[in-house]
Amino acid sequence: MQKFHIKKNDAVVVISGAHKGKSGKVLEILPAKQRAVVEGVAMIKRHLKKSQENPQGKIAEREGSVQISNLMLQSRFDASKRAKKPTEAAKS
């Protein structure tokens, strides 16, 4: 089994890709695909047929998966140079 730098319930930031800059909590790790499902990131729409639960049918939105290499722990991100830190000119 592979070991990853993030685990379930960690706060992470997306550092590259289409969802760069977004952050959220890891809901699930998919080790076979080296991907993670992050809360509020990579939202996809799923068309659901009519059923007893959804008599009209509906378009449900849920989280897709993000490549694990595109994620960084929130704590490490805040401590790194990547996080936008206020400059001296912006303070005055």
Buried (B, 14 or more C-beta within 10 A) or exposed (E): EEEBEBEEEBBBBBBEBEBEEBBBBBBEBEEEEEBBBBBEBBEEEEEEEEEEEEEEEBEEEEBBBBEBEBBBBBEEBEEEEEEEEEEEEEEE
